[in-house]
Amino acid sequence: MQEAAGRREEASYILEAHGAQPLAALVRLVAAERAGRETPGLRRAVAFYERAGATAYLARAERLLQASA
């Protein structure tokens, strides 16, 4: 399971490097949701969603951040 999480994180960086920030943020959010906790990339996803004004995605991320606190 940890290998899959690492691959999602790697995929998010590749997507971001190619200018696909929305997809990279989604991959990071889904990775955290599957883990059921904050993951290394979740804060990067939150930062993107804040800049984009994506309130629905922010709400999903905030639930994970609160659960991890």
C-alpha positions in Angstrom: 0.0 0.0 0.0 2.8 2.4 0.8 4.3 1.7 -2.6 1.0 2.9 -4.3 1.1 6.1 -2.1 4.6 6.8 -3.2 3.6 6.4 -6.8 0.7 8.8 -6.4 3.1 11.4 -4.9 5.6 10.9 -7.7 2.8 11.2 -10.3 1.7 14.5 -8.7 5.1 16.0 -9.1 5.3 14.9 -12.7 1.9 16.4 -13.4 2.9 19.6 -11.7 6.1 19.8 -13.7 4.1 19.5 -16.9 1.8 22.4 -15.9 -1.1 20.2 -14.8 -1.5 21.8 -11.4 -5.2 20.9 -11.1 -4.6 17.3 -11.7 -1.5 17.2 -9.4 -3.6 18.7 -6.6 -6.4 16.1 -7.2 -3.9 13.3 -7.1 -2.5 14.6 -3.8 -6.0 15.0 -2.3 -7.1 11.5 -3.4 -3.9 10.0 -2.0 -4.6 11.6 1.4 -8.2 10.5 1.3 -7.2 6.9 0.6 -4.7 7.1 3.4 -7.3 8.6 5.7 -4.9 11.2 7.0 -2.6 14.0 6.0 0.0 13.0 3.5 3.1 14.9 2.4 1.4 16.5 -0.6 -1.9 17.5 1.0 -0.7 20.9 2.0 0.5 21.6 -1.5 -3.0 20.6 -2.8 -4.6 22.9 -0.2 -2.4 25.8 -1.3 -3.4 25.3 -4.9 -7.1 25.0 -4.0 -6.9 28.2 -2.0 -5.4 30.1 -4.9 -8.0 28.7 -7.3 -10.9 29.3 -4.9 -11.9 25.6 -5.1 -14.0 25.5 -2.0 -15.4 22.0 -2.5 -11.9 20.6 -2.7 -10.8 22.7 0.2 -13.6 21.3 2.3 -12.5 17.7 1.5 -8.9 18.6 2.4 -9.8 20.4 5.6 -11.6 17.2 6.9 -8.4 15.3 6.5 -6.3 18.0 8.1 -8.7 18.0 11.1 -8.7 14.2 11.4 -4.9 14.3 11.4 -4.7 16.9 14.2 
